[in-house]
Amino acid sequence: LEMMAEYFTLLKLNVTPGSVERQYKQLGHYISETTWHEMQPLLSEDAAIMKRQNISSQFTVEKTQVALDKGLVKLTGTLNKYVGKRALPPETVSYVVAMSYEGGQLALLTLKKVKKEAK
């Protein structure tokens, strides 16, 4: 579960304008039929923005937490983004990947950024 969650997250976050469509298409093969209608339009919109604005990103996983009974994995790490060749400030972020087993295969339900809590 942990390995697939990291794989899904890296497909989503380690992208360039030239690779985003291919990687999101690959990610799409794993999306559950139950959440396809929600996730696919978001990925398409995200890919279009990345290409139009020349945005690249790279995520380094530093910590994982697994809730095996719920099919959830939380990945925390550093997200680096670039607009063209200009680097934006690195950001510590967490993503929660929700998965299920459907027909004997692992399916991606959601991959969401965790909102930071106000201090």
Disulfide bonds with the S-S distance in Angstrom:
none
